[in-house]
Amino acid sequence: VPAVCPAAGSTGPAAMPVSLHSAAVLIDALRGDDLMLRKNAIVQMSTICEGIGPDRTREELMPFLEEMVEDEVDGSEVLEALAEELGRAIPYVGGVKFAHHLLPCLELLSITDEAAVRDKAVESLKKVVNEMSYEDATAHFWALIQRLAGREWFTSRIAACDLLPHCVEKLPIDRQAELMSRYVELCEDSVAMVRRSALRALKDLIAVVQPNNIELLLSLFKSCMEGTDLISLRTLAVENSIALGEKCTSQQFHESVMPVVRSCQQDFSWRVRFTFADNMHTLIGMAQDPDRGELVRMYQEFLGDAEADVRSAAARRLPAVAKAIPDKEWFMSTIKETLDTLVQDSAEHVRVSFAAVLLSLAPLMGQQTTVNEVLPVVLQLMRDEKAEVKLALVGTLSELSTVMGIEMLKQSLIPQIGELIEDKQWRIREAVLQNGPVLARHLGEASFTDDVCPLMLKLCMDTVSDVRLAAAQCLRQLTTILGEPWMEVNVVNHVQEMATNESSYLIRIAALNCILELHDVISENTVVKCFIPLIVNLAKDPVPNVRFNANSVALTLSKKLTESCVQQHLRPIFVELTQDPDVDVKYYAVEALHPGTGVLTPAVV
């Protein structure tokens, strides 16, 4: 290990510059047996390199680190830290010109048995080669890959597979031919893990090789897929099919990619089928007829797969598949029977996936197809016995309103909304409220007020607190959309009824929540005229919780209203509540009048 010496004529550590002293301490830690100290020294390698300089870093520290890697027995955390730090070490060795001095140590790290260390080393090697010049990459990095690919132990060949795509563009044409030959050997390796790594690297390799090599990669991919029964290899088929499909001609796609897709569509492993079902929209989008039609039929079979997870993945991609097909009517006529089957699927999560995306078809299909084909399925799902299915569907109702006229919405959707508002699951009632503003925009003031508003106002007095809060927030949004006059005519009376409700104090608190939400979107005059009298009355409520909330709402309003209004209307509320028998109400009333001067301690609830 390099020794750090003080300058001539000085003695002891105190005579060293701070950087040299720190480097000496860290080098001593590297020599020690304590794993955490060694790891800490590696993390601070920049301090060591700064202390000894780039020349000695290259000539002394790098060889020492190589020896440390070879001798390390149980310090995988140390090696992992070293592998990561070397990826940032180009400045330590003197810059890009000397980057190749990092390669020997990273090479040793890339062939260790510990997968985490190998992965870090490979990532660092990628960073280094990206910075290297073409000449240095050809002279040093290509030689490293050749050594890795030719070693007997399989971990080195795995590292070579991961690195191959990242040096292609740094090599001259003749060396690229050698690289492709080496890649073919790795794809045919006797060890399955090496073959898997080679196929995993294929999509990256496709992106950088010369166009004349695509035919070779297509042939290689087809032969690798046809000759394997390993699930770990076949699960890589879809991403490689997509990568090749983006580069090859339609004829090549038909001859080399489609046979692989056909075999995977019938694969005995559901995981393989799942990956294809989840990516069929991409394959369909890049295919040409007749392959596109065949892929749509395969997608239809995925929707009816024996495995529920495969059906769910295919259902989630329904809008993406529809978007990728030019002839939307043909597509709907092709899968119509399958959609009817999905509504009755035995697996709840399949129906949830289907319900969550079904209405996304409406903007793609247009009004006529939506009414004839999509709407009947929607109405069936709204009657599903499971709350999660209805919840997924209600969350997307806005999609339907973008393509259907007012009269059609009133005839088909409003009756269903009435049923959903009465649903026993509170989350469904809450979801309906979240769609209220969207319906108001599309139905218009008159239709919404007559047909939907009364239903939503009922939820302001719901038995579930979250629904009541959602209703108050909905009223705020509706007022923003439909205007303050609409609110005065249609909402104020309802809030007044809530404020005088004697059946439950929670309803009276809900009225205060409505005022709290509305005050920000209406004028001061409306607040004073419509809501201040309610707050005054509720501040005298027999229930302390109501009085407490009335004080809180009055305090919030005081920050928006003019000073004269506060003094005239709100201050008397605070003054009266300072004499309240409840300690919490009294405390916060004092705070409202004199912030920071309250002398009472609020009770802990």
C-alpha positions as CSV (number, residue, x, y, z in Angstrom):
1,V,0.0,0.0,0.0
2,P,1.4,3.5,-0.7
3,A,3.0,5.2,2.3
4,V,2.2,8.9,2.9
5,C,5.3,10.7,4.1
6,P,5.6,14.3,5.5
7,A,7.6,16.9,3.7
8,A,11.4,16.9,4.2
9,G,12.5,18.6,7.4
10,S,9.1,18.1,9.2
11,T,8.3,15.6,11.9
12,G,5.1,13.8,13.0
13,P,1.5,13.9,11.7
14,A,1.0,17.4,12.8
15,A,3.5,18.6,10.2
16,M,1.5,17.0,7.3
17,P,-1.0,18.9,5.3
18,V,-4.6,18.0,6.3
19,S,-5.2,16.1,3.0
20,L,-2.0,14.0,3.5
21,H,-2.9,13.3,7.1
22,S,-6.4,12.2,6.2
23,A,-5.0,10.0,3.4
24,A,-2.6,8.4,5.8
25,V,-5.4,7.6,8.3
26,L,-7.5,6.0,5.6
27,I,-4.6,4.0,4.2
28,D,-4.0,2.6,7.6
29,A,-7.7,1.6,7.7
30,L,-7.3,-0.2,4.4
31,R,-4.5,-2.3,5.9
32,G,-6.6,-3.2,9.0
33,D,-8.9,-6.1,9.7
34,D,-12.0,-4.1,10.6
35,L,-14.5,-4.4,7.7
36,M,-16.4,-1.2,8.5
37,L,-13.2,0.8,8.6
38,R,-12.1,-0.6,5.3
39,K,-15.4,0.1,3.8
40,N,-15.3,3.7,5.1
41,A,-11.8,4.1,3.7
42,I,-13.0,2.9,0.2
43,V,-16.0,5.3,0.3
44,Q,-13.5,8.1,1.0
45,M,-11.0,7.0,-1.7
46,S,-11.1,10.5,-3.2
47,T,-9.3,11.7,-0.1
48,I,-6.6,9.1,-0.5
49,C,-6.1,9.9,-4.1
50,E,-6.0,13.6,-3.5
51,G,-3.3,13.1,-0.8
52,I,-1.0,10.9,-2.9
53,G,-1.7,12.4,-6.3
54,P,-2.7,10.7,-9.6
55,D,0.7,9.3,-10.5
56,R,0.9,7.3,-7.2
57,T,-2.8,6.4,-7.5
58,R,-2.1,4.7,-10.8
59,E,1.2,3.1,-9.9
60,E,0.7,2.2,-6.2
61,L,-2.9,2.4,-5.1
62,M,-4.5,0.5,-8.0
63,P,-2.1,-2.5,-7.7
64,F,-2.8,-2.6,-4.0
65,L,-6.5,-2.6,-4.6
66,E,-6.1,-5.4,-7.0
67,E,-4.3,-7.5,-4.4
68,M,-7.0,-6.6,-1.8
69,V,-9.7,-7.9,-4.2
70,E,-7.9,-11.1,-4.7
71,D,-7.3,-11.6,-1.0
72,E,-10.8,-10.5,0.3
73,V,-12.6,-13.5,1.7
74,D,-15.7,-12.2,3.6
75,G,-15.8,-8.5,2.8
76,S,-18.4,-8.4,0.1
77,E,-19.6,-5.0,1.4
78,V,-16.1,-3.6,1.0
79,L,-15.8,-5.0,-2.5
80,E,-19.3,-3.6,-3.4
81,A,-18.2,-0.2,-2.2
82,L,-15.0,-0.4,-4.1
83,A,-16.8,-1.4,-7.3
84,E,-19.1,1.5,-7.1
85,E,-16.3,4.0,-6.2
86,L,-14.1,3.0,-9.1
87,G,-16.9,4.1,-11.5
88,R,-16.2,7.6,-10.3
89,A,-12.5,7.3,-10.1
90,I,-11.4,8.6,-13.6
91,P,-10.4,12.0,-12.1
92,Y,-8.4,10.2,-9.4
93,V,-6.1,8.5,-11.9
94,G,-5.4,11.7,-13.9
95,G,-8.4,11.9,-16.3
96,V,-9.8,10.1,-19.3
97,K,-6.3,9.5,-20.8
98,F,-5.5,7.2,-17.9
99,A,-8.9,5.6,-17.5
100,H,-7.7,2.2,-18.6
101,H,-5.7,1.9,-15.3
102,L,-9.0,1.3,-13.6
103,L,-9.9,-1.7,-15.7
104,P,-7.7,-4.5,-14.1
105,C,-9.3,-3.9,-10.7
106,L,-12.8,-3.7,-12.1
107,E,-12.2,-6.9,-14.1
108,L,-11.4,-8.8,-10.9
109,L,-14.5,-7.4,-9.3
110,S,-16.7,-8.4,-12.3
111,I,-15.8,-12.1,-11.9
112,T,-16.5,-12.5,-8.2
113,D,-19.1,-14.9,-7.0
114,E,-21.1,-12.3,-5.2
115,A,-23.8,-11.0,-7.7
116,A,-24.1,-7.6,-6.0
117,V,-20.4,-7.0,-6.4
118,R,-20.5,-8.1,-10.1
119,D,-23.4,-5.9,-10.9
120,K,-21.7,-2.8,-9.4
121,A,-18.4,-3.6,-11.2
122,V,-20.2,-4.0,-14.5
123,E,-22.0,-0.7,-14.0
124,S,-18.7,1.0,-13.3
125,L,-17.1,-0.6,-16.3
126,K,-19.9,0.8,-18.4
127,K,-19.3,4.3,-17.0
128,V,-15.6,4.0,-17.7
129,V,-15.9,2.8,-21.3
130,N,-18.3,5.6,-22.1
131,E,-15.6,8.1,-21.2
132,M,-12.7,6.4,-22.9
133,S,-11.5,7.4,-26.3
134,Y,-12.0,5.1,-29.3
135,E,-8.3,4.2,-29.4
136,D,-8.2,3.3,-25.7
137,A,-11.4,1.3,-25.9
138,T,-10.1,-0.7,-28.8
139,A,-6.7,-1.3,-27.2
140,H,-7.8,-2.0,-23.6
141,F,-11.6,-2.5,-23.2
142,W,-12.0,-4.9,-26.1
143,A,-9.1,-7.0,-24.7
144,L,-10.9,-7.1,-21.3
145,I,-14.1,-8.4,-22.9
146,Q,-12.2,-11.0,-24.8
147,R,-10.6,-12.2,-21.6
148,L,-13.9,-12.3,-19.7
149,A,-15.7,-14.1,-22.5
150,G,-12.9,-16.7,-22.7
151,R,-12.6,-17.5,-19.0
152,E,-13.7,-20.9,-17.8
153,W,-15.8,-19.7,-14.8
154,F,-19.2,-18.7,-15.9
155,T,-19.5,-15.5,-13.9
156,S,-16.9,-13.8,-16.1
157,R,-18.9,-14.7,-19.2
158,I,-22.0,-13.2,-17.7
159,A,-20.1,-10.0,-17.2
160,A,-18.9,-10.1,-20.8
161,C,-22.6,-10.4,-22.0
162,D,-23.6,-7.3,-20.0
163,L,-20.6,-5.3,-21.3
164,L,-20.8,-6.2,-25.0
165,P,-23.5,-3.7,-26.1
166,H,-21.6,-0.8,-24.4
167,C,-18.4,-1.1,-26.4
168,V,-19.9,-1.6,-29.8
169,E,-19.8,2.0,-30.8
170,K,-16.3,2.4,-29.6
171,L,-14.9,-0.3,-31.9
172,P,-13.9,-0.1,-35.5
173,I,-16.0,-2.1,-38.0
174,D,-13.6,-5.1,-38.2
175,R,-13.7,-5.5,-34.4
176,Q,-17.5,-5.2,-34.4
177,A,-17.5,-8.3,-36.6
178,E,-15.4,-10.1,-34.0
179,L,-17.7,-8.9,-31.3
180,M,-20.7,-10.4,-33.1
181,S,-18.9,-13.7,-33.4
182,R,-18.2,-13.6,-29.7
183,Y,-21.8,-12.8,-28.9
184,V,-23.0,-15.8,-31.0
185,E,-20.7,-18.0,-28.9
186,L,-22.2,-16.6,-25.6
187,C,-25.7,-17.2,-26.9
188,E,-24.8,-20.9,-27.4
189,D,-23.0,-21.3,-24.1
190,S,-23.5,-24.5,-22.2
191,V,-24.4,-22.6,-19.0
192,A,-28.0,-21.4,-18.9
193,M,-27.2,-18.3,-16.8
194,V,-24.8,-17.2,-19.5
195,R,-27.3,-17.7,-22.3
196,R,-29.9,-15.8,-20.2
197,S,-27.4,-12.9,-19.8
198,A,-26.7,-12.9,-23.5
199,L,-30.4,-12.7,-24.4
200,R,-30.9,-10.0,-21.8
201,A,-28.2,-8.0,-23.5
202,L,-29.8,-8.5,-26.9
203,K,-32.2,-5.5,-26.8
204,D,-29.3,-3.2,-26.0
205,L,-27.1,-4.7,-28.7
206,I,-29.9,-4.3,-31.3
207,A,-29.9,-0.5,-30.6
208,V,-26.2,0.0,-31.4
209,V,-25.2,-2.6,-34.0
210,Q,-24.9,-1.9,-37.7
211,P,-28.0,-2.5,-39.8
212,N,-26.4,-5.4,-41.6
213,N,-26.1,-7.3,-38.4
214,I,-29.9,-7.3,-37.7
215,E,-30.5,-10.3,-39.9
216,L,-27.9,-12.3,-37.9
217,L,-29.5,-11.2,-34.6
218,L,-33.0,-12.2,-35.8
219,S,-31.8,-15.6,-36.8
220,L,-29.9,-16.0,-33.5
221,F,-32.9,-14.9,-31.5
222,K,-35.2,-17.3,-33.3
223,S,-32.9,-20.3,-32.9
224,C,-32.3,-19.5,-29.2
225,M,-36.1,-19.4,-28.5
226,E,-36.9,-22.5,-30.4
227,G,-34.2,-24.5,-28.8
228,T,-34.9,-23.8,-25.1
229,D,-37.4,-25.1,-22.5
230,L,-36.1,-22.8,-19.8
231,I,-38.7,-20.3,-18.5
232,S,-35.9,-17.8,-17.5
233,L,-35.0,-17.5,-21.2
234,R,-38.5,-17.5,-22.6
235,T,-39.6,-14.6,-20.3
236,L,-37.0,-12.5,-22.2
237,A,-38.7,-13.2,-25.6
238,V,-41.1,-10.3,-25.5
239,E,-38.7,-7.5,-24.9
240,N,-36.4,-8.8,-27.5
241,S,-39.3,-9.3,-30.0
242,I,-40.2,-5.6,-29.5
243,A,-36.6,-4.4,-29.9
244,L,-36.1,-6.5,-33.1
245,G,-39.5,-5.4,-34.4
246,E,-38.5,-1.8,-34.2
247,K,-35.4,-2.4,-36.4
248,C,-36.4,-5.1,-38.8
249,T,-38.6,-5.0,-42.0
250,S,-42.2,-6.4,-42.0
251,Q,-40.9,-9.4,-43.9
252,Q,-38.3,-10.1,-41.3
253,F,-40.8,-9.6,-38.5
254,H,-43.1,-12.1,-40.2
255,E,-40.4,-14.7,-40.6
256,S,-38.4,-14.4,-37.4
257,V,-40.4,-12.7,-34.7
258,M,-43.9,-14.1,-35.3
259,P,-42.8,-17.7,-34.9
260,V,-41.5,-16.8,-31.4
261,V,-44.7,-14.9,-30.5
262,R,-46.8,-17.9,-31.6
263,S,-44.9,-20.4,-29.5
264,C,-45.0,-18.1,-26.4
265,Q,-48.7,-17.5,-26.8
266,Q,-49.2,-21.2,-26.3
267,D,-46.4,-21.5,-23.7
268,F,-47.0,-23.8,-20.7
269,S,-45.7,-21.2,-18.3
270,W,-48.2,-18.5,-17.3
271,R,-45.3,-16.1,-16.6
272,V,-44.3,-16.2,-20.3
273,R,-47.9,-15.7,-21.4
274,F,-48.2,-12.9,-18.9
275,T,-45.3,-10.9,-20.3
276,F,-46.7,-11.2,-23.8
277,A,-50.2,-10.3,-22.7
278,D,-48.8,-7.2,-21.0
279,N,-47.0,-6.1,-24.1
280,M,-49.2,-7.1,-27.0
281,H,-50.2,-3.5,-27.6
282,T,-46.6,-2.7,-28.6
283,L,-46.3,-5.7,-30.9
284,I,-49.6,-5.0,-32.5
285,G,-48.6,-1.4,-33.1
286,M,-45.5,-2.3,-35.0
287,A,-46.9,-5.2,-37.0
288,Q,-48.4,-5.0,-40.5
289,D,-51.3,-7.0,-41.9
290,P,-51.8,-10.0,-41.9
291,D,-49.5,-10.3,-38.8
292,R,-51.5,-7.6,-37.0
293,G,-54.8,-9.5,-37.4
294,E,-53.1,-12.7,-36.1
295,L,-51.7,-10.7,-33.1
296,V,-55.2,-9.4,-32.3
297,R,-56.5,-12.9,-32.3
298,M,-53.7,-13.9,-29.9
299,Y,-54.6,-11.0,-27.7
300,Q,-58.2,-12.2,-27.7
301,E,-57.0,-15.6,-26.5
302,F,-55.0,-13.9,-23.7
303,L,-58.3,-12.2,-22.6
304,G,-59.7,-15.7,-22.2
305,D,-56.5,-17.4,-20.8
306,A,-56.9,-20.1,-18.2
307,E,-54.7,-18.1,-15.8
308,A,-56.5,-15.1,-14.1
309,D,-53.3,-13.0,-13.9
310,V,-52.8,-13.3,-17.7
311,R,-56.4,-12.2,-18.3
312,S,-56.0,-9.3,-15.9
313,A,-52.8,-8.2,-17.7
314,A,-54.5,-8.4,-21.1
315,A,-57.6,-6.5,-19.8
316,R,-55.4,-3.7,-18.5
317,R,-54.0,-3.2,-22.0
318,L,-57.4,-3.0,-23.8
319,P,-57.3,0.8,-24.5
320,A,-53.6,0.6,-25.7
321,V,-54.4,-2.3,-28.0
322,A,-57.5,-0.4,-29.4
323,K,-55.4,2.7,-30.0
324,A,-52.8,0.6,-32.0
325,I,-55.4,-0.6,-34.4
326,P,-56.6,1.6,-37.3
327,D,-59.9,-0.1,-37.8
328,K,-61.7,0.4,-34.4
329,E,-65.0,-1.1,-35.5
330,W,-63.4,-4.3,-36.8
331,F,-61.5,-4.5,-33.4
332,M,-64.7,-4.2,-31.4
333,S,-66.6,-6.7,-33.5
334,T,-63.7,-9.1,-33.1
335,I,-63.5,-9.0,-29.3
336,K,-67.1,-8.2,-28.4
337,E,-67.9,-11.7,-27.2
338,T,-64.7,-11.8,-25.2
339,L,-65.7,-8.5,-23.4
340,D,-69.1,-10.0,-22.5
341,T,-67.2,-12.9,-21.0
342,L,-64.9,-10.6,-19.0
343,V,-67.9,-9.0,-17.3
344,Q,-68.8,-12.4,-15.8
345,D,-65.2,-13.4,-15.1
346,S,-64.9,-15.6,-12.0
347,A,-61.8,-13.7,-10.7
348,E,-62.6,-10.3,-9.0
349,H,-59.2,-8.7,-9.8
350,V,-59.8,-9.5,-13.5
351,R,-63.1,-7.6,-13.5
352,V,-61.5,-4.8,-11.5
353,S,-58.7,-4.4,-14.2
354,F,-61.4,-4.6,-16.9
355,A,-63.6,-2.0,-15.2
356,A,-60.7,0.4,-14.6
357,V,-60.0,0.7,-18.4
358,L,-63.3,0.0,-20.1
359,L,-64.4,3.6,-20.4
360,S,-61.1,4.6,-21.8
361,L,-62.4,3.0,-25.0
362,A,-65.1,5.7,-25.3
363,P,-62.9,8.5,-26.7
364,L,-61.3,6.0,-29.1
365,M,-64.4,4.4,-30.4
366,G,-66.7,7.4,-30.9
367,Q,-70.3,7.9,-29.8
368,Q,-72.0,5.3,-31.9
369,T,-69.7,2.4,-31.0
370,T,-69.6,3.5,-27.4
371,V,-73.4,3.5,-27.2
372,N,-73.9,0.2,-29.0
373,E,-71.0,-1.8,-27.7
374,V,-69.4,-0.2,-24.6
375,L,-72.3,1.2,-22.7
376,P,-74.2,-2.2,-22.2
377,V,-71.0,-3.6,-20.7
378,V,-70.6,-0.6,-18.5
379,L,-74.1,-0.9,-17.2
380,Q,-73.5,-4.6,-16.4
381,L,-70.3,-3.8,-14.4
382,M,-72.2,-1.1,-12.4
383,R,-74.4,-3.9,-11.1
384,D,-71.4,-6.1,-10.1
385,E,-71.7,-7.6,-6.6
386,K,-68.1,-6.6,-5.7
387,A,-67.5,-3.0,-4.5
388,E,-64.0,-2.9,-6.0
389,V,-65.3,-3.4,-9.5
390,K,-67.8,-0.6,-9.2
391,L,-65.3,1.6,-7.6
392,A,-62.8,1.1,-10.5
393,L,-65.6,1.9,-13.0
394,V,-66.9,5.0,-11.2
395,G,-63.4,6.5,-11.1
396,T,-63.5,6.7,-14.9
397,L,-67.0,8.0,-15.6
398,S,-65.6,11.2,-17.0
399,E,-64.4,9.3,-20.1
400,L,-68.0,8.4,-20.9
401,S,-69.3,12.0,-20.6
402,T,-66.8,13.2,-23.2
403,V,-68.4,11.3,-26.1
404,M,-72.1,11.1,-25.1
405,G,-74.8,13.8,-25.5
406,I,-76.7,15.2,-22.6
407,E,-79.9,13.3,-23.3
408,M,-78.1,10.0,-23.7
409,L,-76.3,10.6,-20.5
410,K,-79.5,11.4,-18.7
411,Q,-81.2,8.2,-20.0
412,S,-78.4,5.8,-19.4
413,L,-76.1,7.1,-16.7
414,I,-78.2,9.1,-14.2
415,P,-80.4,6.2,-13.1
416,Q,-77.2,4.2,-12.4
417,I,-75.7,7.1,-10.4
418,G,-78.8,7.2,-8.3
419,E,-78.2,3.5,-7.5
420,L,-74.5,4.0,-6.7
421,I,-75.3,6.9,-4.4
422,E,-77.4,4.4,-2.4
423,D,-74.6,1.8,-2.4
424,K,-73.8,0.3,0.9
425,Q,-70.0,0.7,0.3
426,W,-69.0,4.2,1.4
427,R,-66.0,4.3,-1.0
428,I,-68.4,4.0,-4.0
429,R,-70.5,6.9,-2.7
430,E,-67.3,8.9,-2.2
431,A,-66.1,8.1,-5.8
432,V,-69.5,9.3,-7.2
433,L,-69.0,12.6,-5.5
434,Q,-65.5,13.0,-7.0
435,N,-67.1,12.7,-10.4
436,G,-69.7,15.3,-9.7
437,P,-67.8,18.3,-11.2
438,V,-67.2,16.4,-14.4
439,L,-70.9,15.6,-14.7
440,A,-71.7,19.3,-14.1
441,R,-69.5,20.4,-16.9
442,H,-70.9,18.0,-19.4
443,L,-74.6,18.0,-18.4
444,G,-74.9,21.8,-18.0
445,E,-76.4,23.7,-15.2
446,A,-80.1,22.9,-15.8
447,S,-79.7,19.1,-16.4
448,F,-77.3,18.7,-13.5
449,T,-79.4,20.7,-11.1
450,D,-82.6,18.8,-11.9
451,D,-81.2,15.2,-12.1
452,V,-77.9,14.9,-10.2
453,C,-77.6,17.7,-7.6
454,P,-80.4,16.4,-5.3
455,L,-78.7,13.0,-5.2
456,M,-75.3,14.5,-4.3
457,L,-76.7,16.9,-1.6
458,K,-78.1,13.8,0.2
459,L,-74.5,12.7,0.7
460,C,-73.7,15.8,2.8
461,M,-75.6,14.0,5.6
462,D,-74.0,10.6,5.0
463,T,-73.3,8.3,7.9
464,V,-69.6,8.1,7.0
465,S,-67.4,11.1,7.8
466,D,-65.2,10.8,4.7
467,V,-68.2,10.9,2.5
468,R,-69.5,14.0,4.2
469,L,-66.1,15.7,3.8
470,A,-66.0,14.6,0.1
471,A,-69.5,16.1,-0.4
472,A,-68.4,19.4,1.1
473,Q,-65.4,19.5,-1.3
474,C,-67.7,18.6,-4.2
475,L,-69.9,21.6,-3.3
476,R,-66.9,23.9,-3.5
477,Q,-66.0,22.6,-7.0
478,L,-69.6,22.8,-8.2
479,T,-69.8,26.4,-7.1
480,T,-66.6,27.2,-9.0
481,I,-68.1,25.6,-12.1
482,L,-71.7,26.7,-11.9
483,G,-71.3,30.0,-10.2
484,E,-72.3,31.7,-6.9
485,P,-75.9,32.4,-7.9
486,W,-76.4,28.7,-8.5
487,M,-75.0,28.0,-5.1
488,E,-77.3,30.5,-3.4
489,V,-80.4,28.9,-5.0
490,N,-79.5,25.2,-4.7
491,V,-77.1,24.8,-1.8
492,V,-77.7,27.4,0.9
493,N,-81.1,26.1,1.9
494,H,-79.7,22.6,2.2
495,V,-76.8,23.8,4.4
496,Q,-79.3,25.7,6.6
497,E,-81.3,22.5,7.0
498,M,-78.2,20.7,8.0
499,A,-77.3,23.4,10.5
500,T,-80.6,23.0,12.3
501,N,-80.7,19.2,12.1
502,E,-81.6,17.8,15.6
503,S,-81.1,14.1,14.8
504,S,-77.3,14.2,15.0
505,Y,-74.7,16.8,16.0
506,L,-72.5,15.3,13.3
507,I,-74.8,16.7,10.6
508,R,-74.4,20.2,12.2
509,I,-70.6,19.8,12.1
510,A,-71.0,18.7,8.4
511,A,-72.8,22.0,7.8
512,L,-69.8,23.9,9.2
513,N,-67.5,21.9,6.9
514,C,-69.6,22.9,3.9
515,I,-69.3,26.6,5.0
516,L,-65.5,26.1,5.4
517,E,-65.2,24.8,1.9
518,L,-67.5,27.3,0.3
519,H,-66.3,30.6,1.9
520,D,-63.2,30.7,-0.3
521,V,-65.1,30.7,-3.6
522,I,-67.9,33.1,-2.9
523,S,-68.1,36.8,-2.1
524,E,-68.0,38.4,1.4
525,N,-71.6,39.6,1.1
526,T,-72.8,36.0,0.4
527,V,-70.8,34.7,3.4
528,V,-72.3,37.4,5.7
529,K,-75.8,37.0,4.4
530,C,-76.0,33.2,4.1
531,F,-73.6,31.7,6.5
532,I,-72.6,34.0,9.4
533,P,-76.1,33.6,11.0
534,L,-75.6,29.8,10.9
535,I,-72.2,30.1,12.6
536,V,-73.7,32.4,15.3
537,N,-76.4,29.8,16.1
538,L,-74.0,26.9,16.0
539,A,-71.7,28.7,18.4
540,K,-74.6,28.3,21.0
541,D,-75.1,24.6,20.2
542,P,-75.6,22.4,23.3
543,V,-72.8,20.0,22.1
544,P,-69.3,21.2,22.8
545,N,-67.9,19.7,19.6
546,V,-70.2,21.8,17.5
547,R,-69.3,25.0,19.4
548,F,-65.6,24.1,19.0
549,N,-66.0,23.7,15.2
550,A,-68.0,26.9,15.0
551,N,-65.1,28.8,16.7
552,S,-62.6,27.2,14.3
553,V,-64.7,28.0,11.2
554,A,-65.2,31.6,12.4
555,L,-61.4,32.0,12.9
556,T,-60.8,30.7,9.4
557,L,-63.3,33.1,7.9
558,S,-61.8,36.0,9.9
559,K,-58.6,35.7,7.8
560,K,-60.5,36.4,4.6
561,L,-63.2,38.9,5.6
562,T,-62.6,42.6,6.0
563,E,-61.7,44.0,9.4
564,S,-65.0,45.8,9.8
565,C,-66.9,42.6,9.0
566,V,-64.8,40.6,11.5
567,Q,-65.4,43.1,14.3
568,Q,-69.1,43.3,13.6
569,H,-70.0,39.7,13.0
570,L,-67.2,37.3,14.2
571,R,-65.7,39.0,17.3
572,P,-68.9,38.7,19.3
573,I,-68.8,34.9,18.7
574,F,-65.3,34.7,20.1
575,V,-66.1,36.9,23.1
576,E,-69.1,34.8,24.0
577,L,-67.1,31.6,23.7
578,T,-64.5,32.8,26.1
579,Q,-67.0,32.2,28.8
580,D,-67.8,28.7,27.5
581,P,-67.9,25.9,30.2
582,D,-65.9,23.6,28.0
583,V,-62.1,24.1,28.5
584,D,-61.1,23.5,24.9
585,V,-63.7,25.8,23.4
586,K,-62.8,28.5,25.9
587,Y,-59.1,28.1,25.3
588,Y,-59.3,28.5,21.5
589,A,-61.8,31.4,21.7
590,V,-59.2,33.2,23.8
591,E,-56.6,32.3,21.2
592,A,-58.8,33.7,18.5
593,L,-59.1,37.0,20.2
594,H,-55.5,37.3,21.5
595,P,-53.2,34.9,19.6
596,G,-50.4,33.5,21.8
597,T,-51.8,34.8,25.1
598,G,-54.1,32.0,26.1
599,V,-53.6,31.0,29.7
600,L,-55.6,27.8,29.7
601,T,-54.2,24.4,28.8
602,P,-56.4,22.5,26.3
603,A,-57.6,19.1,27.4
604,V,-55.9,16.1,25.8
605,V,-58.5,14.2,23.9
